[in-house]
């Protein structure tokens, strides 16, 4: 199957969700579940202060809630500590290739201070594909 040609001039900052909802490291898994349901989102960047320290997904949160100790768990207990991080001027082609190769569902966009400024998800990639018709 031939790969869709994505022009190198397409940058993530033009297709990301800017200023995504984040969750603090010490929040409860119930807090994350409520946010995800209310906002209809599947990924939450995890922050300590303003800095990115991880990511949680709806699958992780739902599994944690089902756990015997789910009510006691904090986001820091269940987060993925090394999310895929890119800068705002990273080429979309590079991001999509990496997400496909490593089977990732999101890329967190940060500024040079490590603060979250956006998120690019597999849904964003599908929307881009739909626009290419």
N, C-alpha and C positions, 0 to 999 in steps of 0.2 A: 504494500500500500504506500503510495506516494505521500510524502509529508506536505501539508499545506504550507505554502510559502508566506511567511510573515515578513513584511518589509522591516529591515533593521532600524528604520526611523521610528517605528512604533515603540513607545516607552511605557513602562508600567504606570507612571503618574497619570497618563491619559485614560487608563482603563481600570485603575484600582478604585476601591471604595475608600474615599478619604475620611479621615477622622473616625475610624471604626470604634465601636464600643469596646472598652477594655475592662478587665477585672483585676482587682488587687490580689496579690499573692496570698494574703491572709483571709480572703473571703471564703465563705462556705460553698460546698458543692451545690447546696440548695439555692444559694444566691445565683450561681452560674446557670442552673437549670431554669430559674425564673426569668433571668435576663434573656436567655436563648429563646425561650418560648414567647415572651412578650415582643421581642424584636424580630422573631422568625429568622434567626441566624444559627449557623452551625460551628463557627469558630470564634473563640475569644482570646485575643492576645492577653497575656498575664503580665502585670507590671508590678514593680517595686518602686514606689515613688513614681517617677515619670518614665523609668527605664524598662525596656522589654526584658523579661526574664524567662518567658516560656509561652506556651499556647495550650489551650484545652479545646476539645471538640465535643460535640453533642454525644458522640459514642462513648467517650471517656467519662463524661458526666453521668450519662445514663447507667453505665456499668458501676460507677462509684455509688450511685444512689441505691442500687440493688444489693450492694455489699452489706454485710452484717454491721459494719461500723460506719456506714455511709453518712449518717447524721453527724458524726464527729470529724469527718474528713474536711480538710481545707484544700483550696486550690493548689497550694504548694505541694500537697501530698500526691496529687494525681496528674499534674501538668506534664507536658513534654518540655524538658528544659532546653532543648536545642532546636528551636523552630528554624525553618528556612527564612533567612533575612536578606532583603535586597534594599538598594537605595532607589530613590524616586526616578533616577535616570537610567535604570537598567533596562536593556532591550527586552521586549516581551518574548521574542523568540528564545532568548537564553533562559528566561524564567520558565516558559512552557516546556522546553526541552528538559530542564532539570526536574520539573514537577512530574513529567511523564516517566523519565528514567528512574526516578526514586519513588514513584507512586505516592506523591504528596498531593494534598488537597488544598494547600494554601501557601502563600508567600507573604510574610509580614514586611511591610515597607517602613523603614525607619530613617530618621535624619542622622546627621553626623554626631549627634549627642546620644543616639540609641533610643530616642523617643519615637513611639509609634505614630506614624502619620497616615498610614493606609494599610489595606489588605487586598490581596489579589487571590481569588479562590478559583476552584475548578468551575464554579458557576459563571464567574466573570469570563473565563476562557471560552465557555460554551456560548455566552452572549456575543463575544468577539467573533466566533465561528459563524453564528447566525447572521451577523452584520456583513460577512464576507460573501454572502449569496449574491 
